[in-house]
């Protein structure tokens, strides 16, 4: 049965806003409603077509009234934040991820009209460690890296989704575990990380990273909204890059640091308000993570247009990153980062890009 009235959460973000615009210009849908506490970017608002924006907080029980009043039959939950790019209020993000998901799913469960749910999750639910498998499948055990990070929020959120599915087996649920997103317009942890002139890496390790172009992520969300595609799907591009390869392709300079110093370096960068490295992201840069996308291609029916390498190169070109050549300046910055990490202080906020 085709979707008629669609509600999209998280439209104030880059991906959610573009999805609202894409769906709003699709004549297949009778009505498309985007909800968030902040409106989409002005450029997105000009392109949303027949879609509409409603300022609403999914943590508020009133979200149930929005769903029932508008006679929503399809809900796309795209507001989950897995890894904020910059320093943010962790408690607030956790509330949106966990409490917001609980309220939204409760509203879906109570509404007899809702028949489809699409959830944006993350491959970070698999964790990253020395004993992790070379490639994760959808059946792999979910082991978040830390007991209080964003990946743990995602594991908890997926638990709520499974619970709702048991209580409402008539609802088609598509659970999408995205690898790290990259693209010219995406502001993510890795986008900021590879834009640093000096990129700190873990001495003796060269992690494999798998990326997903933001255009592919948008296409997957749209297809899941349009078609009935129940199940859990790893959503990642073909191929991988090692961390050292990515640093070279971005024209950056690699700064290997001892493993024990990595958390201090992450704290320095967070304190300088450059990039927010959570424990989950730090372990990713240490051990890497690769998922199997066979089910995405064969069961879901989507083949990513961009490989990991092509997605990364498009990010580099789109951001206008040029090779760093000023060796003296780099040496000075590297010394400051290492000294600050050793002393536990923050580097000056004006870090050259």
Backbone torsions as a table, in degrees:
resi	resn	phi	psi	omega
1	UNK	NA	127.2	-177.6
2	UNK	-70.7	153.2	177.1
3	UNK	-76.1	143.0	179.1
4	UNK	-115.0	-52.5	-179.4
5	UNK	-117.4	118.0	-173.7
6	UNK	-114.5	134.9	173.1
7	UNK	-114.5	129.0	-179.1
8	UNK	-117.4	125.7	176.3
9	UNK	-93.2	159.7	175.4
10	UNK	72.7	30.4	-176.8
11	UNK	-76.0	-7.0	175.0
12	UNK	-76.6	-14.0	178.0
13	UNK	-88.6	170.5	-177.2
14	UNK	-60.1	-53.4	-175.2
15	UNK	-71.1	-45.2	-179.5
16	UNK	-63.2	-38.4	179.0
17	UNK	-65.2	-43.5	179.1
18	UNK	-67.3	-34.7	177.3
19	UNK	-65.3	-41.2	177.4
20	UNK	-58.2	-44.3	179.6
21	UNK	-65.6	-40.9	-179.7
22	UNK	-63.8	-46.0	-178.9
23	UNK	-70.7	-34.0	-179.5
24	UNK	-66.7	-19.9	178.4
25	UNK	-103.2	11.2	178.1
26	UNK	-100.4	114.0	-176.6
27	UNK	-66.9	-9.4	179.6
28	UNK	-66.5	-26.0	-174.9
29	UNK	-97.5	135.5	179.3
30	UNK	-72.2	-39.9	-178.8
31	UNK	-153.4	139.6	178.3
32	UNK	-129.7	125.4	-177.1
33	UNK	-121.0	129.0	176.1
34	UNK	-108.6	132.9	179.6
35	UNK	-124.0	143.8	175.9
36	UNK	-174.2	168.0	176.5
37	UNK	-82.1	-18.1	176.5
38	UNK	-126.0	144.2	-178.3
39	UNK	-73.2	161.6	174.6
40	UNK	-63.0	164.8	176.8
41	UNK	-59.5	152.3	-177.5
42	UNK	-57.2	-39.0	180.0
43	UNK	-62.0	-34.6	178.9
44	UNK	-73.7	-41.6	-179.2
45	UNK	-59.0	-31.6	179.5
46	UNK	-73.5	-12.0	-174.4
47	UNK	-119.4	12.9	-173.5
48	UNK	-81.3	-2.6	175.8
49	UNK	60.4	-124.2	-178.1
50	UNK	-86.4	0.5	179.6
51	UNK	-72.3	162.7	179.1
52	UNK	-136.0	150.7	179.5
53	UNK	-107.9	133.7	176.7
54	UNK	-123.6	122.0	178.4
55	UNK	-75.5	109.6	-177.9
56	UNK	-151.2	149.3	-179.8
57	UNK	-106.7	119.4	-177.3
58	UNK	-68.8	-11.4	175.6
59	UNK	-77.0	-14.2	-179.9
60	UNK	-90.2	132.6	179.5
61	UNK	-57.1	-15.9	-179.5
62	UNK	-66.4	-12.4	177.1
63	UNK	-60.6	-28.7	177.6
64	UNK	-63.8	-35.3	179.3
65	UNK	-68.6	-38.2	177.9
66	UNK	-60.7	-45.4	-178.4
67	UNK	-65.2	-43.4	-177.6
68	UNK	-72.7	-42.1	-178.1
69	UNK	-64.2	-40.8	-178.0
70	UNK	-82.6	-4.9	-178.9
71	UNK	58.1	47.2	-178.6
72	UNK	-68.3	134.2	175.7
73	UNK	-113.5	-13.6	-179.9
74	UNK	-135.1	128.0	179.5
75	UNK	-118.3	128.2	176.0
76	UNK	-112.1	110.6	-177.1
77	UNK	-93.8	94.2	-176.1
78	UNK	-113.4	14.1	-175.0
79	UNK	-92.4	-1.8	-178.7
80	UNK	-66.3	134.1	178.0
81	UNK	-107.8	115.4	-177.7
82	UNK	-90.1	-45.2	-179.0
83	UNK	-145.4	95.3	178.3
84	UNK	-61.4	140.6	-175.1
85	UNK	-67.8	-42.6	-178.9
86	UNK	-113.0	170.5	179.4
87	UNK	-57.3	133.3	-179.1
88	UNK	-143.7	176.6	179.4
89	UNK	-81.5	104.1	-174.8
90	UNK	-61.3	-37.8	-179.2
91	UNK	-63.1	-40.7	-179.6
92	UNK	-66.2	-43.4	-179.8
93	UNK	-64.3	-38.7	178.6
94	UNK	-64.8	-38.2	178.2
95	UNK	-60.5	-44.4	-179.4
96	UNK	-65.9	-43.9	-177.5
97	UNK	-64.7	-46.5	-171.9
98	UNK	-95.2	-60.2	-178.4
99	UNK	-64.5	-42.1	179.5
100	UNK	-61.0	-42.2	178.3
101	UNK	-64.7	-41.8	178.5
102	UNK	-58.6	-48.1	-179.1
103	UNK	-62.7	-42.5	-177.5
104	UNK	-65.7	-45.0	-179.4
105	UNK	-66.9	-35.7	177.2
106	UNK	-63.0	-39.9	178.6
107	UNK	-66.2	-40.2	178.0
108	UNK	-63.8	-41.4	-177.8
109	UNK	-64.3	-36.5	-177.1
110	UNK	-80.4	-20.3	-176.7
111	UNK	-85.9	119.8	179.8
112	UNK	-70.7	-15.6	-177.7
113	UNK	-84.1	-27.0	-177.8
114	UNK	-67.4	125.2	-178.6
115	UNK	-127.8	-4.5	179.2
116	UNK	-146.5	139.7	178.1
117	UNK	-134.5	126.8	176.3
118	UNK	-115.2	125.6	-175.6
119	UNK	-121.6	126.9	175.4
120	UNK	-87.1	113.3	177.7
121	UNK	-118.4	-160.3	-174.9
122	UNK	-142.8	147.2	175.5
123	UNK	-70.3	-8.2	178.0
124	UNK	-65.0	-13.5	178.2
125	UNK	-63.8	-19.8	179.5
126	UNK	-81.1	-13.7	-176.9
127	UNK	75.9	-172.0	177.7
128	UNK	-158.5	124.9	-177.9
129	UNK	-164.7	176.5	-176.7
130	UNK	-67.6	-23.0	-179.1
131	UNK	-102.8	7.4	179.8
132	UNK	-69.1	149.6	176.4
133	UNK	-65.6	158.5	179.9
134	UNK	-63.3	-35.7	-180.0
135	UNK	-138.0	130.0	178.5
136	UNK	-90.8	136.7	171.1
137	UNK	-105.5	173.1	-179.8
138	UNK	-63.9	-18.2	-179.6
139	UNK	-93.3	-1.6	-179.5
140	UNK	-64.6	151.8	-180.0
141	UNK	-66.0	142.5	179.0
142	UNK	-90.8	112.8	-177.6
143	UNK	-132.8	91.0	178.1
144	UNK	-63.9	147.6	-175.2
145	UNK	-63.2	-42.9	-177.3
146	UNK	-121.1	166.0	-178.1
147	UNK	-90.0	2.3	-177.4
148	UNK	-143.5	14.4	-175.6
149	UNK	-93.9	-174.9	-177.8
150	UNK	-68.7	-32.3	178.3
151	UNK	-64.5	-37.5	176.9
152	UNK	-64.7	-37.3	175.6
153	UNK	-58.6	-42.4	-178.4
154	UNK	-65.8	-39.7	177.2
155	UNK	-62.5	-42.9	178.9
156	UNK	-64.4	-41.9	179.4
157	UNK	-62.2	-43.1	178.8
158	UNK	-63.7	-32.1	176.4
159	UNK	-63.2	-40.6	177.2
160	UNK	-64.5	-38.2	179.7
161	UNK	-64.2	-43.4	178.7
162	UNK	-63.6	-39.0	178.8
163	UNK	-63.0	-43.2	178.6
164	UNK	-65.2	-36.6	179.3
165	UNK	-62.8	-36.6	177.9
166	UNK	-67.5	-37.1	-178.1
167	UNK	-80.7	-27.2	178.6
168	UNK	-129.3	72.3	-178.3
169	UNK	-64.8	-12.4	179.4
170	UNK	-78.1	-12.3	179.4
171	UNK	-87.6	127.6	176.2
172	UNK	-78.6	121.4	-176.8
173	UNK	-116.1	124.9	173.3
174	UNK	-111.6	114.0	-179.8
175	UNK	-106.9	116.9	-171.6
176	UNK	-111.2	114.6	179.2
177	UNK	-97.5	97.9	-177.0
178	UNK	-80.0	139.8	167.0
179	UNK	-76.5	-178.4	-178.1
180	UNK	-61.6	130.1	-179.4
181	UNK	-84.4	147.4	178.1
182	UNK	-145.4	151.3	178.8
183	UNK	170.2	162.1	-177.1
184	UNK	-58.0	-30.7	-174.6
185	UNK	-107.8	-0.2	-177.8
186	UNK	-86.2	128.1	175.2
187	UNK	-99.7	97.0	-177.1
188	UNK	-126.5	172.2	178.0
189	UNK	-58.4	-48.3	-177.2
190	UNK	-69.0	-33.7	178.1
191	UNK	-61.9	-41.0	177.8
192	UNK	-73.6	-36.8	-177.6
193	UNK	-62.1	-48.9	-177.4
194	UNK	-77.6	-6.1	174.9
195	UNK	-88.9	-9.9	176.8
196	UNK	-64.8	138.7	178.4
197	UNK	-64.5	-36.7	175.0
198	UNK	-116.3	118.6	-174.5
199	UNK	-103.2	109.8	178.6
200	UNK	-71.1	132.3	176.5
201	UNK	-128.5	171.4	-177.3
202	UNK	-88.8	122.3	-178.7
203	UNK	-59.6	125.4	177.8
204	UNK	89.2	-0.6	179.6
205	UNK	-124.7	146.7	176.0
206	UNK	-140.0	81.6	-172.0
207	UNK	-62.8	146.9	172.3
208	UNK	-90.4	131.1	179.5
209	UNK	-121.6	142.0	178.9
210	UNK	-120.8	128.7	-174.1
211	UNK	-115.9	172.3	175.6
212	UNK	-141.6	125.8	178.4
213	UNK	-67.3	141.4	-178.2
214	UNK	-60.2	-28.9	178.2
215	UNK	-67.5	-37.4	176.6
216	UNK	-68.7	-40.0	178.1
217	UNK	-60.2	-42.1	179.4
218	UNK	-64.8	-42.2	-179.5
219	UNK	-64.7	-38.2	179.5
220	UNK	-66.4	-43.5	178.3
221	UNK	-62.6	-40.6	180.0
222	UNK	-66.2	-41.6	-179.4
223	UNK	-65.9	-38.9	178.7
224	UNK	-66.3	-32.0	178.2
225	UNK	-73.0	-38.7	-175.5
226	UNK	-77.6	-39.1	-174.7
227	UNK	-112.5	159.3	175.3
228	UNK	-87.0	106.7	-175.4
229	UNK	-133.1	76.3	-176.5
230	UNK	-71.2	147.7	175.1
231	UNK	129.7	179.2	177.2
232	UNK	-105.4	132.8	-175.6
233	UNK	-134.1	129.3	168.4
234	UNK	-76.6	129.0	-178.5
235	UNK	-119.3	99.7	179.9
236	UNK	-148.0	156.8	-179.1
237	UNK	-77.2	164.9	173.9
238	UNK	-73.0	147.8	175.0
239	UNK	81.4	166.9	178.9
240	UNK	-138.3	165.1	170.4
241	UNK	-126.4	141.4	169.5
242	UNK	-79.0	158.4	-177.4
243	UNK	-60.0	-41.2	-179.4
244	UNK	-65.1	-37.2	177.5
245	UNK	-63.6	-43.2	-179.6
246	UNK	-63.6	-41.4	179.5
247	UNK	-61.2	-43.5	-179.7
248	UNK	-67.0	-40.9	-179.0
249	UNK	-66.0	-27.2	177.8
250	UNK	-83.9	-5.6	-179.3
251	UNK	73.0	22.9	179.3
252	UNK	-93.2	175.0	176.6
253	UNK	-113.1	126.8	-177.2
254	UNK	-81.7	137.1	177.5
255	UNK	-123.5	90.5	179.0
256	UNK	-67.2	129.8	178.1
257	UNK	-125.9	151.7	178.2
258	UNK	-57.3	147.0	-175.8
259	UNK	-56.4	-38.2	-178.5
260	UNK	-67.9	-18.9	-178.4
261	UNK	-90.1	-16.6	-174.7
262	UNK	-55.2	-46.7	178.7
263	UNK	-59.1	-35.8	179.1
264	UNK	-68.0	-39.4	177.1
265	UNK	-63.4	-42.5	177.5
266	UNK	-60.5	-39.4	179.2
267	UNK	-66.2	-37.6	178.7
268	UNK	-63.0	-47.6	-179.2
269	UNK	-64.9	-35.6	177.5
270	UNK	-67.8	-42.2	179.6
271	UNK	-65.1	-30.5	177.9
272	UNK	-82.6	1.5	179.6
273	UNK	58.8	36.7	178.6
274	UNK	-93.8	-54.5	-179.6
275	UNK	-153.1	144.4	-177.1
276	UNK	-102.9	102.5	178.5
277	UNK	-93.2	113.3	174.0
278	UNK	-82.5	171.8	177.7
279	UNK	-61.0	-35.7	179.1
280	UNK	-62.7	-44.0	-178.6
281	UNK	-69.7	-37.1	178.8
282	UNK	-63.0	-40.1	178.0
283	UNK	-70.9	-30.5	175.2
284	UNK	-62.8	-42.6	178.8
285	UNK	-69.7	-19.8	178.9
286	UNK	-84.6	-51.2	-171.2
287	UNK	-111.0	-19.3	-179.1
288	UNK	76.2	172.3	177.8
289	UNK	-161.6	132.2	179.3
290	UNK	-132.2	135.5	179.1
291	UNK	-115.2	155.3	177.1
292	UNK	-86.4	123.6	-178.8
293	UNK	-105.0	19.7	-179.3
294	UNK	-60.2	-43.6	-178.7
295	UNK	-64.8	-35.5	177.0
296	UNK	-59.4	-42.6	-176.9
297	UNK	-75.9	-44.3	-171.0
298	UNK	-88.1	-42.1	-177.2
299	UNK	-92.9	-43.6	-179.8
300	UNK	-76.0	-35.9	177.3
301	UNK	89.6	27.2	178.8
302	UNK	-126.2	128.7	175.8
303	UNK	-109.4	117.2	-179.0
304	UNK	-54.7	134.7	-179.8
305	UNK	-74.7	-28.8	-175.5
306	UNK	-112.6	133.3	170.1
307	UNK	-77.2	170.4	177.0
308	UNK	-57.1	-44.8	-178.6
309	UNK	-65.0	-43.9	-179.5
310	UNK	-66.1	-39.2	178.5
311	UNK	-63.3	-42.0	-179.4
312	UNK	-67.1	-42.4	179.5
313	UNK	-63.7	-35.4	178.3
314	UNK	-67.9	-36.5	175.2
315	UNK	-62.3	-46.7	-178.8
316	UNK	-61.5	-46.2	-179.3
317	UNK	-67.8	-43.6	-178.2
318	UNK	-66.0	-33.2	178.1
319	UNK	-82.4	-9.2	-179.1
320	UNK	67.2	33.5	179.4
321	UNK	-72.1	128.4	179.0
322	UNK	-113.4	150.2	-180.0
323	UNK	-55.9	138.1	178.5
324	UNK	-83.9	124.9	-174.5
325	UNK	-119.6	-17.0	-175.8
326	UNK	-77.0	88.0	-175.8
327	UNK	-61.4	-40.1	-178.5
328	UNK	-64.4	-41.7	179.6
329	UNK	-65.6	-40.2	179.9
330	UNK	-65.6	-41.5	179.9
331	UNK	-61.3	-40.0	179.1
332	UNK	-65.9	-41.4	179.6
333	UNK	-66.4	-41.8	179.4
334	UNK	-60.9	-40.4	179.3
335	UNK	-64.2	-39.5	179.9
336	UNK	-65.9	-42.3	-179.7
337	UNK	-62.4	-47.0	-178.3
338	UNK	-66.2	-40.7	179.7
339	UNK	-66.1	-41.2	179.5
340	UNK	-66.5	-39.3	178.9
341	UNK	-63.7	-39.3	-179.1
342	UNK	-68.0	-32.5	-177.3
343	UNK	-94.0	-10.9	-179.4
344	UNK	79.4	14.7	179.6
345	UNK	-99.2	168.5	178.8
346	UNK	-93.2	145.4	175.2
347	UNK	-75.0	162.1	177.0
348	UNK	-56.1	147.4	-175.4
349	UNK	-68.4	-24.3	-178.3
350	UNK	-86.1	73.6	178.3
351	UNK	-85.5	126.5	-179.1
352	UNK	-63.9	143.6	-179.2
353	UNK	-112.0	NA	NA
